[in-house]
Amino acid sequence: MIKQIVTIILAALLLAACGNKEQQLKERAAELCKYIPDHELKAESKPFMTTDFYAVLDTMFNHLPEQEAMDHEWLYYFVTGNGGTIADFEVAGVEQTDDTHAVATIKVRQKWEDGSFDENSDVEEHKLYMEKVDGEWLISDFDDHKKDCIRHIAINRKEQTLRDAMSGYLVKEIGAHYLQGQLCIPTLLIVAEEEQGNETRVWCDSWVYWYNIEGDTLKTVSGGNHAGCMTVLQKDGNSVVTAFEQTVDGSGNEASGKRIFGKHYDVFQNMNSNQDVREAARKEQLQWYIKQHGLNIRFYQDNGWPAVEL
């Protein structure tokens, strides 16, 4: 009888301990929810994430061109949209998978700034992955997006290497024939790409611009359009432009464009004829250049036109 009582007491204590442990994990998960990125990765979230997860997010949010994040709303918004709502988190449960890993099920509703809930949005369910590091539970992943981030970073780095090679070619081989200023910064609009072994053919609508720096403004000195198809060779981890077939000026422009761009001609025409698209790309790429080179520039300005804020 005494043994049975002791067994019951021990079982009750064990259940209580397990329940208390789960409650502590739920409370920690609720605290970690405050550091899930929403439109930005806040610096104060760093101590609440594993080192590798924060590094991956930091690369995505802060070290890629802005449009790269915007193209992937799962990253940029994570759990909220762009309708002005605030995420309201509820930890539905936590499963500890081993001594140092746990997965929290998070239910998210959208609410307005006055505290009322958005009746038009559904309750969404997300997974918050936690890892115990030096005695602290930290965010190690969210909805398995870590691998998506790593994959996208690899793709972007390959694409950036390609773009750097193309820009370098335009500066050296094309920009040299223009009236020069202090900086030559091309604008690249990629129409299409095709990989063939270690070569990539890139159909592009490229613009070469020379600028002088006057105060906080890039003043355009000269510039021009160079559309066509570049052949880029991948060799020893580097990208090198080996050929650039351009459309011709004058009466032969349309015929040469159709011949060079082929099935991509309509896309090229839509890009080339749309000044809004061209200027949007120019602005984004200037912002990226300025950020990468640490320049104190706030505007760019073409001759005879108002300055455009960057």
C-alpha positions as protocol buffer text, in pm:
chain_id: "A"
residue {
  index: 1
  type: MET
  ca { x: 0 y: 0 z: 0 }
}
residue {
  index: 2
  type: ILE
  ca { x: 280 y: 240 z: 96 }
}
residue {
  index: 3
  type: LYS
  ca { x: 466 y: 157 z: -227 }
}
residue {
  index: 4
  type: GLN
  ca { x: 154 y: 236 z: -428 }
}
residue {
  index: 5
  type: ILE
  ca { x: 114 y: 571 z: -252 }
}
residue {
  index: 6
  type: VAL
  ca { x: 481 y: 656 z: -313 }
}
residue {
  index: 7
  type: THR
  ca { x: 444 y: 560 z: -680 }
}
residue {
  index: 8
  type: ILE
  ca { x: 136 y: 778 z: -715 }
}
residue {
  index: 9
  type: ILE
  ca { x: 311 y: 1072 z: -548 }
}
residue {
  index: 10
  type: LEU
  ca { x: 619 y: 1035 z: -770 }
}
residue {
  index: 11
  type: ALA
  ca { x: 401 y: 1014 z: -1081 }
}
residue {
  index: 12
  type: ALA
  ca { x: 213 y: 1326 z: -971 }
}
residue {
  index: 13
  type: LEU
  ca { x: 538 y: 1511 z: -909 }
}
residue {
  index: 14
  type: LEU
  ca { x: 671 y: 1402 z: -1248 }
}
residue {
  index: 15
  type: LEU
  ca { x: 354 y: 1521 z: -1422 }
}
residue {
  index: 16
  type: ALA
  ca { x: 372 y: 1851 z: -1236 }
}
residue {
  index: 17
  type: ALA
  ca { x: 736 y: 1894 z: -1334 }
}
residue {
  index: 18
  type: CYS
  ca { x: 658 y: 1819 z: -1698 }
}
residue {
  index: 19
  type: GLY
  ca { x: 364 y: 2058 z: -1692 }
}
residue {
  index: 20
  type: ASN
  ca { x: 577 y: 2329 z: -1534 }
}
residue {
  index: 21
  type: LYS
  ca { x: 851 y: 2274 z: -1792 }
}
residue {
  index: 22
  type: GLU
  ca { x: 603 y: 2300 z: -2079 }
}
residue {
  index: 23
  type: GLN
  ca { x: 458 y: 2617 z: -1927 }
}
residue {
  index: 24
  type: GLN
  ca { x: 806 y: 2769 z: -1904 }
}
residue {
  index: 25
  type: LEU
  ca { x: 869 y: 2684 z: -2269 }
}
residue {
  index: 26
  type: LYS
  ca { x: 536 y: 2841 z: -2369 }
}
residue {
  index: 27
  type: GLU
  ca { x: 622 y: 3157 z: -2178 }
}
residue {
  index: 28
  type: ARG
  ca { x: 964 y: 3172 z: -2342 }
}
residue {
  index: 29
  type: ALA
  ca { x: 811 y: 3116 z: -2686 }
}
residue {
  index: 30
  type: ALA
  ca { x: 566 y: 3401 z: -2620 }
}
residue {
  index: 31
  type: GLU
  ca { x: 859 y: 3626 z: -2531 }
}
residue {
  index: 32
  type: LEU
  ca { x: 1050 y: 3526 z: -2844 }
}
residue {
  index: 33
  type: CYS
  ca { x: 750 y: 3611 z: -3063 }
}
residue {
  index: 34
  type: LYS
  ca { x: 824 y: 3979 z: -2999 }
}
residue {
  index: 35
  type: TYR
  ca { x: 1145 y: 3942 z: -3202 }
}
residue {
  index: 36
  type: ILE
  ca { x: 999 y: 3784 z: -3515 }
}
residue {
  index: 37
  type: PRO
  ca { x: 1084 y: 4027 z: -3800 }
}
residue {
  index: 38
  type: ASP
  ca { x: 800 y: 4244 z: -3928 }
}
residue {
  index: 39
  type: HIS
  ca { x: 910 y: 4455 z: -4227 }
}
residue {
  index: 40
  type: GLU
  ca { x: 1254 y: 4489 z: -4069 }
}
residue {
  index: 41
  type: LEU
  ca { x: 1508 y: 4296 z: -3866 }
}
residue {
  index: 42
  type: LYS
  ca { x: 1562 y: 4489 z: -3545 }
}
residue {
  index: 43
  type: ALA
  ca { x: 1911 y: 4492 z: -3396 }
}
residue {
  index: 44
  type: GLU
  ca { x: 1770 y: 4417 z: -3050 }
}
residue {
  index: 45
  type: SER
  ca { x: 1648 y: 4079 z: -3177 }
}
residue {
  index: 46
  type: LYS
  ca { x: 2005 y: 3949 z: -3210 }
}
residue {
  index: 47
  type: PRO
  ca { x: 2040 y: 3815 z: -2851 }
}
residue {
  index: 48
  type: PHE
  ca { x: 1713 y: 3622 z: -2895 }
}
residue {
  index: 49
  type: MET
  ca { x: 1819 y: 3429 z: -3207 }
}
residue {
  index: 50
  type: THR
  ca { x: 2083 y: 3168 z: -3271 }
}
residue {
  index: 51
  type: THR
  ca { x: 2396 y: 3316 z: -3427 }
}
residue {
  index: 52
  type: ASP
  ca { x: 2348 y: 3145 z: -3763 }
}
residue {
  index: 53
  type: PHE
  ca { x: 1978 y: 3231 z: -3795 }
}
residue {
  index: 54
  type: TYR
  ca { x: 2039 y: 3598 z: -3718 }
}
residue {
  index: 55
  type: ALA
  ca { x: 2330 y: 3606 z: -3965 }
}
residue {
  index: 56
  type: VAL
  ca { x: 2111 y: 3463 z: -4241 }
}
residue {
  index: 57
  type: LEU
  ca { x: 1831 y: 3712 z: -4173 }
}
residue {
  index: 58
  type: ASP
  ca { x: 2077 y: 4001 z: -4146 }
}
residue {
  index: 59
  type: THR
  ca { x: 2212 y: 3914 z: -4491 }
}
residue {
  index: 60
  type: MET
  ca { x: 1862 y: 3899 z: -4638 }
}
residue {
  index: 61
  type: PHE
  ca { x: 1732 y: 4218 z: -4479 }
}
residue {
  index: 62
  type: ASN
  ca { x: 2041 y: 4438 z: -4475 }
}
residue {
  index: 63
  type: HIS
  ca { x: 2295 y: 4316 z: -4728 }
}
residue {
  index: 64
  type: LEU
  ca { x: 2097 y: 4240 z: -5042 }
}
residue {
  index: 65
  type: PRO
  ca { x: 1947 y: 4495 z: -5281 }
}
residue {
  index: 66
  type: GLU
  ca { x: 1619 y: 4622 z: -5136 }
}
residue {
  index: 67
  type: GLN
  ca { x: 1409 y: 4482 z: -5420 }
}
residue {
  index: 68
  type: GLU
  ca { x: 1536 y: 4131 z: -5342 }
}
residue {
  index: 69
  type: ALA
  ca { x: 1354 y: 4130 z: -5010 }
}
residue {
  index: 70
  type: MET
  ca { x: 1050 y: 4296 z: -5161 }
}
residue {
  index: 71
  type: ASP
  ca { x: 1029 y: 4017 z: -5417 }
}
residue {
  index: 72
  type: HIS
  ca { x: 990 y: 3765 z: -5134 }
}
residue {
  index: 73
  type: GLU
  ca { x: 701 y: 3875 z: -4916 }
}
residue {
  index: 74
  type: TRP
  ca { x: 730 y: 3564 z: -4698 }
}
residue {
  index: 75
  type: LEU
  ca { x: 1052 y: 3722 z: -4576 }
}
residue {
  index: 76
  type: TYR
  ca { x: 958 y: 4087 z: -4579 }
}
residue {
  index: 77
  type: TYR
  ca { x: 631 y: 4049 z: -4392 }
}
residue {
  index: 78
  type: PHE
  ca { x: 678 y: 3713 z: -4215 }
}
residue {
  index: 79
  type: VAL
  ca { x: 346 y: 3722 z: -4031 }
}
residue {
  index: 80
  type: THR
  ca { x: 178 y: 4050 z: -4129 }
}
residue {
  index: 81
  type: GLY
  ca { x: 84 y: 4215 z: -4452 }
}
residue {
  index: 82
  type: ASN
  ca { x: 119 y: 4577 z: -4553 }
}
residue {
  index: 83
  type: GLY
  ca { x: -229 y: 4684 z: -4444 }
}
residue {
  index: 84
  type: GLY
  ca { x: -125 y: 4857 z: -4122 }
}
residue {
  index: 85
  type: THR
  ca { x: -220 y: 4574 z: -3885 }
}
residue {
  index: 86
  type: ILE
  ca { x: -22 y: 4440 z: -3590 }
}
residue {
  index: 87
  type: ALA
  ca { x: 43 y: 4071 z: -3529 }
}
residue {
  index: 88
  type: ASP
  ca { x: -117 y: 3928 z: -3215 }
}
residue {
  index: 89
  type: PHE
  ca { x: 59 y: 3608 z: -3108 }
}
residue {
  index: 90
  type: GLU
  ca { x: -78 y: 3317 z: -2908 }
}
residue {
  index: 91
  type: VAL
  ca { x: 136 y: 3016 z: -2823 }
}
residue {
  index: 92
  type: ALA
  ca { x: -95 y: 2718 z: -2874 }
}
residue {
  index: 93
  type: GLY
  ca { x: 158 y: 2459 z: -2763 }
}
residue {
  index: 94
  type: VAL
  ca { x: 524 y: 2360 z: -2747 }
}
residue {
  index: 95
  type: GLU
  ca { x: 678 y: 2023 z: -2829 }
}
residue {
  index: 96
  type: GLN
  ca { x: 1028 y: 1961 z: -2699 }
}
residue {
  index: 97
  type: THR
  ca { x: 1192 y: 1726 z: -2947 }
}
residue {
  index: 98
  type: ASP
  ca { x: 1515 y: 1671 z: -2751 }
}
residue {
  index: 99
  type: ASP
  ca { x: 1719 y: 1833 z: -2474 }
}
residue {
  index: 100
  type: THR
  ca { x: 1810 y: 2138 z: -2684 }
}
residue {
  index: 101
  type: HIS
  ca { x: 1535 y: 2169 z: -2945 }
}
residue {
  index: 102
  type: ALA
  ca { x: 1165 y: 2255 z: -2933 }
}
residue {
  index: 103
  type: VAL
  ca { x: 891 y: 2362 z: -3174 }
}
residue {
  index: 104
  type: ALA
  ca { x: 621 y: 2607 z: -3073 }
}
residue {
  index: 105
  type: THR
  ca { x: 290 y: 2629 z: -3257 }
}
residue {
  index: 106
  type: ILE
  ca { x: 198 y: 2995 z: -3287 }
}
residue {
  index: 107
  type: LYS
  ca { x: -147 y: 3127 z: -3374 }
}
residue {
  index: 108
  type: VAL
  ca { x: -147 y: 3474 z: -3523 }
}
residue {
  index: 109
  type: ARG
  ca { x: -434 y: 3718 z: -3563 }
}
residue {
  index: 110
  type: GLN
  ca { x: -415 y: 4067 z: -3707 }
}
residue {
  index: 111
  type: LYS
  ca { x: -531 y: 4358 z: -3497 }
}
residue {
  index: 112
  type: TRP
  ca { x: -550 y: 4732 z: -3548 }
}
residue {
  index: 113
  type: GLU
  ca { x: -365 y: 4993 z: -3345 }
}
residue {
  index: 114
  type: ASP
  ca { x: -674 y: 5049 z: -3127 }
}
residue {
  index: 115
  type: GLY
  ca { x: -657 y: 4684 z: -3017 }
}
residue {
  index: 116
  type: SER
  ca { x: -956 y: 4561 z: -3217 }
}
residue {
  index: 117
  type: PHE
  ca { x: -908 y: 4255 z: -3435 }
}
residue {
  index: 118
  type: ASP
  ca { x: -928 y: 4264 z: -3812 }
}
residue {
  index: 119
  type: GLU
  ca { x: -1242 y: 4066 z: -3888 }
}
residue {
  index: 120
  type: ASN
  ca { x: -1135 y: 4014 z: -4251 }
}
residue {
  index: 121
  type: SER
  ca { x: -818 y: 3821 z: -4166 }
}
residue {
  index: 122
  type: ASP
  ca { x: -805 y: 3457 z: -4064 }
}
residue {
  index: 123
  type: VAL
  ca { x: -615 y: 3308 z: -3774 }
}
residue {
  index: 124
  type: GLU
  ca { x: -287 y: 3177 z: -3916 }
}
residue {
  index: 125
  type: GLU
  ca { x: -75 y: 2902 z: -3770 }
}
residue {
  index: 126
  type: HIS
  ca { x: 305 y: 2923 z: -3774 }
}
residue {
  index: 127
  type: LYS
  ca { x: 595 y: 2720 z: -3638 }
}
residue {
  index: 128
  type: LEU
  ca { x: 859 y: 2882 z: -3419 }
}
residue {
  index: 129
  type: TYR
  ca { x: 1172 y: 2667 z: -3386 }
}
residue {
  index: 130
  type: MET
  ca { x: 1372 y: 2702 z: -3067 }
}
residue {
  index: 131
  type: GLU
  ca { x: 1722 y: 2590 z: -2971 }
}
residue {
  index: 132
  type: LYS
  ca { x: 1878 y: 2593 z: -2627 }
}
residue {
  index: 133
  type: VAL
  ca { x: 2217 y: 2766 z: -2634 }
}
residue {
  index: 134
  type: ASP
  ca { x: 2417 y: 2823 z: -2315 }
}
residue {
  index: 135
  type: GLY
  ca { x: 2106 y: 2761 z: -2109 }
}
residue {
  index: 136
  type: GLU
  ca { x: 1883 y: 3003 z: -2306 }
}
residue {
  index: 137
  type: TRP
  ca { x: 1608 y: 2913 z: -2552 }
}
residue {
  index: 138
  type: LEU
  ca { x: 1654 y: 3111 z: -2876 }
}
residue {
  index: 139
  type: ILE
  ca { x: 1478 y: 3135 z: -3213 }
}
residue {
  index: 140
  type: SER
  ca { x: 1656 y: 2903 z: -3457 }
}
residue {
  index: 141
  type: ASP
  ca { x: 1405 y: 2914 z: -3745 }
}
residue {
  index: 142
  type: PHE
  ca { x: 1056 y: 3026 z: -3838 }
}
residue {
  index: 143
  type: ASP
  ca { x: 830 y: 2824 z: -4069 }
}
residue {
  index: 144
  type: ASP
  ca { x: 1142 y: 2657 z: -4216 }
}
residue {
  index: 145
  type: HIS
  ca { x: 1239 y: 2986 z: -4382 }
}
residue {
  index: 146
  type: LYS
  ca { x: 1606 y: 2953 z: -4291 }
}
residue {
  index: 147
  type: LYS
  ca { x: 1672 y: 2714 z: -4579 }
}
residue {
  index: 148
  type: ASP
  ca { x: 1473 y: 2941 z: -4813 }
}
residue {
  index: 149
  type: CYS
  ca { x: 1694 y: 3233 z: -4710 }
}
residue {
  index: 150
  type: ILE
  ca { x: 2016 y: 3036 z: -4760 }
}
residue {
  index: 151
  type: ARG
  ca { x: 1900 y: 2919 z: -5103 }
}
residue {
  index: 152
  type: HIS
  ca { x: 1807 y: 3272 z: -5207 }
}
residue {
  index: 153
  type: ILE
  ca { x: 2135 y: 3419 z: -5081 }
}
residue {
  index: 154
  type: ALA
  ca { x: 2326 y: 3168 z: -5294 }
}
residue {
  index: 155
  type: ILE
  ca { x: 2117 y: 3256 z: -5600 }
}
residue {
  index: 156
  type: ASN
  ca { x: 2161 y: 3627 z: -5536 }
}
residue {
  index: 157
  type: ARG
  ca { x: 2537 y: 3598 z: -5496 }
}
residue {
  index: 158
  type: LYS
  ca { x: 2561 y: 3416 z: -5828 }
}
residue {
  index: 159
  type: GLU
  ca { x: 2339 y: 3677 z: -5991 }
}
residue {
  index: 160
  type: GLN
  ca { x: 2537 y: 3961 z: -5832 }
}
residue {
  index: 161
  type: THR
  ca { x: 2863 y: 3814 z: -5964 }
}
residue {
  index: 162
  type: LEU
  ca { x: 2707 y: 3810 z: -6310 }
}
residue {
  index: 163
  type: ARG
  ca { x: 2585 y: 4169 z: -6277 }
}
residue {
  index: 164
  type: ASP
  ca { x: 2922 y: 4287 z: -6146 }
}
residue {
  index: 165
  type: ALA
  ca { x: 3095 y: 4139 z: -6450 }
}
residue {
  index: 166
  type: MET
  ca { x: 2846 y: 4304 z: -6686 }
}
residue {
  index: 167
  type: SER
  ca { x: 2872 y: 4641 z: -6511 }
}
residue {
  index: 168
  type: GLY
  ca { x: 3251 y: 4622 z: -6512 }
}
residue {
  index: 169
  type: TYR
  ca { x: 3248 y: 4551 z: -6884 }
}
residue {
  index: 170
  type: LEU
  ca { x: 3016 y: 4845 z: -6953 }
}
residue {
  index: 171
  type: VAL
  ca { x: 3233 y: 5082 z: -6748 }
}
residue {
  index: 172
  type: LYS
  ca { x: 3560 y: 4972 z: -6908 }
}
residue {
  index: 173
  type: GLU
  ca { x: 3463 y: 4896 z: -7266 }
}
residue {
  index: 174
  type: ILE
  ca { x: 3163 y: 5125 z: -7325 }
}
residue {
  index: 175
  type: GLY
  ca { x: 3199 y: 5404 z: -7070 }
}
residue {
  index: 176
  type: ALA
  ca { x: 3549 y: 5481 z: -7195 }
}
residue {
  index: 177
  type: HIS
  ca { x: 3396 y: 5628 z: -7513 }
}
residue {
  index: 178
  type: TYR
  ca { x: 3175 y: 5880 z: -7329 }
}
residue {
  index: 179
  type: LEU
  ca { x: 3249 y: 6220 z: -7181 }
}
residue {
  index: 180
  type: GLN
  ca { x: 3373 y: 6111 z: -6842 }
}
residue {
  index: 181
  type: GLY
  ca { x: 3295 y: 6230 z: -6491 }
}
residue {
  index: 182
  type: GLN
  ca { x: 3395 y: 6105 z: -6148 }
}
residue {
  index: 183
  type: LEU
  ca { x: 3182 y: 5790 z: -6139 }
}
residue {
  index: 184
  type: CYS
  ca { x: 3051 y: 5557 z: -6408 }
}
residue {
  index: 185
  type: ILE
  ca { x: 2747 y: 5365 z: -6279 }
}
residue {
  index: 186
  type: PRO
  ca { x: 2554 y: 5157 z: -6533 }
}
residue {
  index: 187
  type: THR
  ca { x: 2188 y: 5060 z: -6502 }
}
residue {
  index: 188
  type: LEU
  ca { x: 2112 y: 4699 z: -6598 }
}
residue {
  index: 189
  type: LEU
  ca { x: 1769 y: 4572 z: -6696 }
}
residue {
  index: 190
  type: ILE
  ca { x: 1788 y: 4196 z: -6746 }
}
residue {
  index: 191
  type: VAL
  ca { x: 1549 y: 4073 z: -7013 }
}
residue {
  index: 192
  type: ALA
  ca { x: 1637 y: 3701 z: -7006 }
}
residue {
  index: 193
  type: GLU
  ca { x: 1916 y: 3458 z: -6920 }
}
residue {
  index: 194
  type: GLU
  ca { x: 2015 y: 3118 z: -7058 }
}
residue {
  index: 195
  type: GLU
  ca { x: 2290 y: 2898 z: -6914 }
}
residue {
  index: 196
  type: GLN
  ca { x: 2487 y: 2672 z: -7145 }
}
residue {
  index: 197
  type: GLY
  ca { x: 2758 y: 2485 z: -6957 }
}
residue {
  index: 198
  type: ASN
  ca { x: 2995 y: 2740 z: -6807 }
}
residue {
  index: 199
  type: GLU
  ca { x: 2856 y: 3021 z: -7023 }
}
residue {
  index: 200
  type: THR
  ca { x: 2553 y: 3240 z: -6963 }
}
residue {
  index: 201
  type: ARG
  ca { x: 2386 y: 3442 z: -7235 }
}
residue {
  index: 202
  type: VAL
  ca { x: 2221 y: 3753 z: -7094 }
}
residue {
  index: 203
  type: TRP
  ca { x: 1983 y: 3965 z: -7300 }
}
residue {
  index: 204
  type: CYS
  ca { x: 1980 y: 4309 z: -7145 }
}
residue {
  index: 205
  type: ASP
  ca { x: 1875 y: 4669 z: -7185 }
}
residue {
  index: 206
  type: SER
  ca { x: 2178 y: 4851 z: -7044 }
}
residue {
  index: 207
  type: TRP
  ca { x: 2236 y: 5220 z: -6977 }
}
residue {
  index: 208
  type: VAL
  ca { x: 2576 y: 5375 z: -6913 }
}
residue {
  index: 209
  type: TYR
  ca { x: 2588 y: 5693 z: -6703 }
}
residue {
  index: 210
  type: TRP
  ca { x: 2879 y: 5912 z: -6595 }
}
residue {
  index: 211
  type: TYR
  ca { x: 2825 y: 6134 z: -6290 }
}
residue {
  index: 212
  type: ASN
  ca { x: 3002 y: 6407 z: -6098 }
}
residue {
  index: 213
  type: ILE
  ca { x: 2946 y: 6445 z: -5725 }
}
residue {
  index: 214
  type: GLU
  ca { x: 2827 y: 6791 z: -5624 }
}
residue {
  index: 215
  type: GLY
  ca { x: 2744 y: 6806 z: -5255 }
}
residue {
  index: 216
  type: ASP
  ca { x: 2494 y: 6528 z: -5189 }
}
residue {
  index: 217
  type: THR
  ca { x: 2389 y: 6497 z: -5554 }
}
residue {
  index: 218
  type: LEU
  ca { x: 2506 y: 6285 z: -5847 }
}
residue {
  index: 219
  type: LYS
  ca { x: 2498 y: 6518 z: -6150 }
}
residue {
  index: 220
  type: THR
  ca { x: 2476 y: 6334 z: -6483 }
}
residue {
  index: 221
  type: VAL
  ca { x: 2762 y: 6418 z: -6719 }
}
residue {
  index: 222
  type: SER
  ca { x: 2680 y: 6181 z: -7005 }
}
residue {
  index: 223
  type: GLY
  ca { x: 2498 y: 5859 z: -7078 }
}
residue {
  index: 224
  type: GLY
  ca { x: 2344 y: 5633 z: -7337 }
}
residue {
  index: 225
  type: ASN
  ca { x: 2162 y: 5310 z: -7412 }
}
residue {
  index: 226
  type: HIS
  ca { x: 2334 y: 4983 z: -7507 }
}
residue {
  index: 227
  type: ALA
  ca { x: 2095 y: 4694 z: -7557 }
}
residue {
  index: 228
  type: GLY
  ca { x: 2184 y: 4347 z: -7675 }
}
residue {
  index: 229
  type: CYS
  ca { x: 2313 y: 4008 z: -7566 }
}
residue {
  index: 230
  type: MET
  ca { x: 2620 y: 3952 z: -7349 }
}
residue {
  index: 231
  type: THR
  ca { x: 2803 y: 3622 z: -7321 }
}
residue {
  index: 232
  type: VAL
  ca { x: 2945 y: 3572 z: -6973 }
}
residue {
  index: 233
  type: LEU
  ca { x: 3198 y: 3296 z: -6903 }
}
residue {
  index: 234
  type: GLN
  ca { x: 3228 y: 3137 z: -6558 }
}
residue {
  index: 235
  type: LYS
  ca { x: 3594 y: 3053 z: -6496 }
}
residue {
  index: 236
  type: ASP
  ca { x: 3769 y: 2974 z: -6167 }
}
residue {
  index: 237
  type: GLY
  ca { x: 3480 y: 3122 z: -5970 }
}
residue {
  index: 238
  type: ASN
  ca { x: 3487 y: 3446 z: -6168 }
}
residue {
  index: 239
  type: SER
  ca { x: 3252 y: 3586 z: -6432 }
}
residue {
  index: 240
  type: VAL
  ca { x: 3401 y: 3744 z: -6745 }
}
residue {
  index: 241
  type: VAL
  ca { x: 3215 y: 3903 z: -7036 }
}
residue {
  index: 242
  type: THR
  ca { x: 3356 y: 3753 z: -7354 }
}
residue {
  index: 243
  type: ALA
  ca { x: 3117 y: 3906 z: -7609 }
}
residue {
  index: 244
  type: PHE
  ca { x: 2850 y: 4175 z: -7638 }
}
residue {
  index: 245
  type: GLU
  ca { x: 2633 y: 4188 z: -7950 }
}
residue {
  index: 246
  type: GLN
  ca { x: 2449 y: 4520 z: -7952 }
}
residue {
  index: 247
  type: THR
  ca { x: 2154 y: 4655 z: -8144 }
}
residue {
  index: 248
  type: VAL
  ca { x: 2248 y: 4913 z: -8404 }
}
residue {
  index: 249
  type: ASP
  ca { x: 2137 y: 5274 z: -8409 }
}
residue {
  index: 250
  type: GLY
  ca { x: 1924 y: 5437 z: -8676 }
}
residue {
  index: 251
  type: SER
  ca { x: 1706 y: 5265 z: -8932 }
}
residue {
  index: 252
  type: GLY
  ca { x: 1846 y: 4919 z: -8856 }
}
residue {
  index: 253
  type: ASN
  ca { x: 1759 y: 4931 z: -8485 }
}
residue {
  index: 254
  type: GLU
  ca { x: 1433 y: 4736 z: -8498 }
}
residue {
  index: 255
  type: ALA
  ca { x: 1566 y: 4466 z: -8730 }
}
residue {
  index: 256
  type: SER
  ca { x: 1881 y: 4414 z: -8522 }
}
residue {
  index: 257
  type: GLY
  ca { x: 1675 y: 4410 z: -8203 }
}
residue {
  index: 258
  type: LYS
  ca { x: 1444 y: 4139 z: -8335 }
}
residue {
  index: 259
  type: ARG
  ca { x: 1739 y: 3934 z: -8456 }
}
residue {
  index: 260
  type: ILE
  ca { x: 1937 y: 3958 z: -8130 }
}
residue {
  index: 261
  type: PHE
  ca { x: 1650 y: 3929 z: -7881 }
}
residue {
  index: 262
  type: GLY
  ca { x: 1445 y: 3676 z: -8080 }
}
residue {
  index: 263
  type: LYS
  ca { x: 1164 y: 3537 z: -7865 }
}
residue {
  index: 264
  type: HIS
  ca { x: 1255 y: 3789 z: -7593 }
}
residue {
  index: 265
  type: TYR
  ca { x: 1198 y: 4090 z: -7818 }
}
residue {
  index: 266
  type: ASP
  ca { x: 853 y: 4185 z: -7684 }
}
residue {
  index: 267
  type: VAL
  ca { x: 981 y: 4183 z: -7325 }
}
residue {
  index: 268
  type: PHE
  ca { x: 1276 y: 4396 z: -7431 }
}
residue {
  index: 269
  type: GLN
  ca { x: 1049 y: 4643 z: -7610 }
}
residue {
  index: 270
  type: ASN
  ca { x: 825 y: 4677 z: -7304 }
}
residue {
  index: 271
  type: MET
  ca { x: 1128 y: 4753 z: -7087 }
}
residue {
  index: 272
  type: ASN
  ca { x: 1302 y: 4982 z: -7332 }
}
residue {
  index: 273
  type: SER
  ca { x: 994 y: 5192 z: -7405 }
}
residue {
  index: 274
  type: ASN
  ca { x: 888 y: 5234 z: -7041 }
}
residue {
  index: 275
  type: GLN
  ca { x: 1074 y: 5522 z: -6881 }
}
residue {
  index: 276
  type: ASP
  ca { x: 910 y: 5461 z: -6541 }
}
residue {
  index: 277
  type: VAL
  ca { x: 1051 y: 5107 z: -6528 }
}
residue {
  index: 278
  type: ARG
  ca { x: 1393 y: 5228 z: -6637 }
}
residue {
  index: 279
  type: GLU
  ca { x: 1407 y: 5507 z: -6380 }
}
residue {
  index: 280
  type: ALA
  ca { x: 1284 y: 5276 z: -6103 }
}
residue {
  index: 281
  type: ALA
  ca { x: 1566 y: 5032 z: -6183 }
}
residue {
  index: 282
  type: ARG
  ca { x: 1815 y: 5317 z: -6206 }
}
residue {
  index: 283
  type: LYS
  ca { x: 1711 y: 5449 z: -5866 }
}
residue {
  index: 284
  type: GLU
  ca { x: 1732 y: 5106 z: -5700 }
}
residue {
  index: 285
  type: GLN
  ca { x: 2073 y: 5032 z: -5848 }
}
residue {
  index: 286
  type: LEU
  ca { x: 2209 y: 5375 z: -5752 }
}
residue {
  index: 287
  type: GLN
  ca { x: 2086 y: 5320 z: -5397 }
}
residue {
  index: 288
  type: TRP
  ca { x: 2267 y: 4985 z: -5388 }
}
residue {
  index: 289
  type: TYR
  ca { x: 2589 y: 5137 z: -5528 }
}
residue {
  index: 290
  type: ILE
  ca { x: 2580 y: 5422 z: -5275 }
}
residue {
  index: 291
  type: LYS
  ca { x: 2521 y: 5180 z: -4989 }
}
residue {
  index: 292
  type: GLN
  ca { x: 2800 y: 4948 z: -5100 }
}
residue {
  index: 293
  type: HIS
  ca { x: 3050 y: 5232 z: -5137 }
}
residue {
  index: 294
  type: GLY
  ca { x: 2947 y: 5429 z: -4829 }
}
residue {
  index: 295
  type: LEU
  ca { x: 2873 y: 5751 z: -5020 }
}
residue {
  index: 296
  type: ASN
  ca { x: 2685 y: 6043 z: -4867 }
}
residue {
  index: 297
  type: ILE
  ca { x: 2453 y: 6091 z: -5165 }
}
residue {
  index: 298
  type: ARG
  ca { x: 2083 y: 6178 z: -5143 }
}
residue {
  index: 299
  type: PHE
  ca { x: 1990 y: 6275 z: -5500 }
}
residue {
  index: 300
  type: TYR
  ca { x: 2072 y: 6223 z: -5866 }
}
residue {
  index: 301
  type: GLN
  ca { x: 1998 y: 6478 z: -6136 }
}
residue {
  index: 302
  type: ASP
  ca { x: 1999 y: 6474 z: -6515 }
}
residue {
  index: 303
  type: ASN
  ca { x: 2082 y: 6796 z: -6697 }
}
residue {
  index: 304
  type: GLY
  ca { x: 1772 y: 7015 z: -6725 }
}
residue {
  index: 305
  type: TRP
  ca { x: 1560 y: 6796 z: -6497 }
}
residue {
  index: 306
  type: PRO
  ca { x: 1469 y: 6820 z: -6126 }
}
residue {
  index: 307
  type: ALA
  ca { x: 1680 y: 6621 z: -5881 }
}
residue {
  index: 308
  type: VAL
  ca { x: 1543 y: 6278 z: -5786 }
}
residue {
  index: 309
  type: GLU
  ca { x: 1563 y: 6179 z: -5421 }
}
residue {
  index: 310
  type: LEU
  ca { x: 1736 y: 5853 z: -5340 }
}
